[in-house]
Amino acid sequence: MFHSAYIKNDTDMIKDDIRSICRNSNVSEDLGMIEYILSDKTGTLTKNTMKFKEIHIGYTSELENVSLLNFQFLNLNDIQTELENLNAKLLFALVLICCNSVEPLNGKFEGISQDEICIIEALKDNNIVLLEREDMNIKIKIDKVILKIEIKHILDFSSSRQRMSVVVRIFNKNYLFIKGSDQMMIDIKKLNQIKFL
């Protein structure tokens, strides 16, 4: 019983003003028998939080925020015009919002990759919001305009490919969006297989 009270009153085990609760007096005996703790890097024992720090598009960079991606669209025609003009900033934002497995749930974003969640949250902070992901469709809001994107095909990220590729259809045109490791993207660019990176 003494050990249960000690665990309950341990100030190092308080989080968000909630004390630990020892529901079984045998817990302290079990803890005393532990010789090794094996852990992974997924945040089980850490906070597992990420903060967006910097963005580079072409020769332009922005620290601490993604204000480079601020758009002022009034309607779908504005977005269509910028896509036809191959606006690098818009295409970059679309690649980031399409090439991931993040889903919006109850006002938050859920996904297997904290990196992807961090990127989607940074986009949201700059009025590029992932509203819905269902089957092979994505609904996003850029500034005040809602855009529906049809996903035609997905090649998931793998360690051998070092990239994720998504074929999408926007305004009756198909686009291949690729997001991957730095080295893989540089190698693809060297092959002149894509218009720009």
Secondary structure, 3 states (H helix, E strand, C coil): CHHHHHHHHCHHHCECCECCCCCCCCHHHHHHCCCCCCCCCCCCCCCCCCCCCEEEECCEEEECCCHHHCCCCCCHHHHHHHHHCCCHHHHHHHHHHHCCCCEEECCEEECCCHHHHHHHHHHHHCCEEEEEEECCEEEEEECCEEEEEEEEEEECCCCCCCEEEEEEEECCEEEEEEEECHHHHHHHHHCCCCCCC
